Amino acid sequence: MKKFAKKHLLTIIGLFVDATAGYFYWQQVVCSSGSCAITSNPTSSTIYGSIMGGLLFSMFQKTIKKQYDISGNNKSG
């Protein structure tokens, strides 16, 4: 679990930061008609914010590309 959390740290941070931002968006932007899909209730705006935050922050993660030589031995690069 620690290895997973360390590998996906930016995505996890993005989930929590933008879930909070989504909740505050719901709180500040009031949809009086109730027909607004995202801002009509706090659950949907929080989930939407966490998904967008996870996707946004995951773009900045570095991935380790593995290179293979002709003999098939793995070289990290």
C-alpha atoms as one frame of an Amber mdcrd trajectory, in Angstrom:
protein
   0.000   0.000   0.000   2.839   2.389   0.787   4.421   1.659  -2.575   1.134
   2.435  -4.353   0.661   5.664  -2.389   4.211   6.785  -3.102   3.873   6.021
  -6.814   0.548   7.859  -7.172   1.140  10.671  -4.677   0.289  13.514  -7.060
  -2.941  11.858  -8.138  -3.999  11.326  -4.524  -3.183  14.949  -3.672  -5.195
  16.063  -6.701  -8.166  13.999  -5.559  -8.272  15.625  -2.139  -7.466  19.178
  -3.248 -10.050  19.312  -6.003 -12.673  17.387  -4.020 -12.428  20.214  -1.507
 -12.545  22.746  -4.335 -15.626  21.010  -5.774 -17.396  21.205  -2.432 -16.596
  24.899  -2.060 -17.744  25.455  -5.645 -21.111  23.936  -4.733 -21.256  26.066
  -1.611 -20.484  29.356  -3.395 -22.195  28.845  -6.781 -25.806  28.241  -5.913
 -28.089  26.751  -8.556 -31.514  28.065  -7.639 -33.437  26.121 -10.301 -31.962
  22.741  -9.350 -31.338  21.808 -12.992 -27.574  22.325 -12.829 -25.984  18.890
 -13.083 -22.784  19.615 -11.176 -23.839  22.268  -8.675 -27.259  20.879  -7.739
 -25.915  18.850  -4.792 -22.603  18.683  -2.922 -21.945  15.016  -3.677 -21.862
  15.429  -7.446 -19.715  18.555  -7.341 -17.272  16.891  -4.922 -17.001  13.742
  -7.035 -16.629  15.771 -10.233 -13.932  17.908  -8.614 -12.002  14.890  -7.344
 -12.075  13.194 -10.760 -10.885  16.336 -12.523  -8.190  16.908  -9.886  -6.933
  13.348 -10.131  -6.714  13.585 -13.899  -5.090  17.007 -13.810  -2.457  16.159
 -11.208  -1.682  12.770 -12.783  -0.509  14.550 -15.937   2.511  15.844 -14.008
   3.757  12.452 -12.801   6.976  11.179 -14.240   6.890   7.677 -15.634   9.909
   5.424 -15.758  10.405   4.072 -19.234  12.100   0.730 -19.552  14.454   0.096
 -22.423  15.275  -3.321 -23.735  18.506  -4.244 -25.441  18.747  -6.690 -28.314
  19.275  -9.685 -26.046  16.030  -8.912 -24.158  17.670  -7.926 -20.885  15.919
  -5.111 -19.094  17.771  -1.818 -18.690  16.251   1.043 -16.725  16.604   4.321
 -18.489
